[in-house]
Amino acid sequence: MCVILCQLVFVSLPASLKHSAPSSLHIKRSDMPILEDKGYRVRVVLGEGNGQQSYEYPVWQVSILDGYCLLPH
């Protein structure tokens, strides 16, 4: 069995970049730094998070994080 997960993120660009040629990135999960501790796990998909930087660096300042946090009952 093969499972492929994909996330598509569309970013509204500043007016000066609206007519730029479209582009895309393919970022492998293995290239995403992981921030993990008791109760949370976050992958830095693009940009920076808590001192960790993604493999790909965005042209404009943006961070995309994917994770979860367990809240106490």
C-alpha positions as CSV (number, residue, x, y, z in Angstrom):
1,M,0.0,0.0,0.0
2,C,1.3,3.5,-0.9
3,V,0.0,6.6,0.8
4,I,0.8,10.0,-0.5
5,L,-0.1,13.1,1.5
6,C,0.0,16.5,0.0
7,Q,-0.6,20.0,1.2
8,L,-1.3,22.9,-1.1
9,V,-0.8,26.4,0.2
10,F,-1.7,29.4,-1.9
11,V,-0.2,32.7,-0.8
12,S,-1.6,36.1,-1.7
13,L,1.4,38.1,-3.0
14,P,2.0,41.8,-2.5
15,A,0.7,44.0,-5.4
16,S,4.2,44.4,-6.8
17,L,4.5,40.6,-7.3
18,K,0.9,39.8,-8.5
19,H,2.0,39.5,-12.1
20,S,5.1,37.3,-11.5
21,A,5.3,33.9,-13.1
22,P,3.8,31.2,-10.9
23,S,6.1,28.9,-9.0
24,S,5.9,25.9,-6.7
25,L,8.1,24.0,-4.3
26,H,8.2,20.3,-3.5
27,I,9.4,19.8,0.0
28,K,10.0,16.3,1.3
29,R,8.9,15.5,4.8
30,S,12.5,14.2,5.5
31,D,13.8,17.8,4.8
32,M,11.5,19.4,7.3
33,P,13.1,20.1,10.8
34,I,11.0,18.8,13.7
35,L,10.5,20.6,16.9
36,E,9.3,18.1,19.5
37,D,8.9,18.0,23.3
38,K,6.5,16.6,25.8
39,G,3.0,17.5,24.5
40,Y,3.8,19.0,21.1
41,R,5.4,18.2,17.7
42,V,5.8,20.7,15.0
43,R,7.4,20.4,11.5
44,V,8.9,23.6,10.0
45,V,7.5,23.2,6.4
46,L,8.8,26.6,5.1
47,G,10.6,29.5,6.8
48,E,11.7,29.5,10.4
49,G,10.3,28.3,13.8
50,N,11.9,28.4,17.2
51,G,15.4,28.8,15.8
52,Q,15.0,25.9,13.2
53,Q,15.1,26.8,9.5
54,S,13.5,24.9,6.6
55,Y,15.6,23.3,3.9
56,E,14.0,25.7,1.3
57,Y,13.9,29.3,2.2
58,P,11.0,31.5,1.0
59,V,11.7,34.6,-1.2
60,W,9.4,36.6,1.1
61,Q,9.1,36.4,4.9
62,V,6.6,33.7,5.6
63,S,6.6,30.6,7.9
64,I,4.5,27.5,7.4
65,L,4.3,25.2,10.4
66,D,2.5,21.8,10.7
67,G,2.0,20.3,14.1
68,Y,-0.1,19.6,17.2
69,C,-0.2,20.4,20.8
70,L,-1.7,18.3,23.6
71,L,-3.6,20.3,26.1
72,P,-3.9,19.1,29.7
73,H,-7.4,17.9,30.8
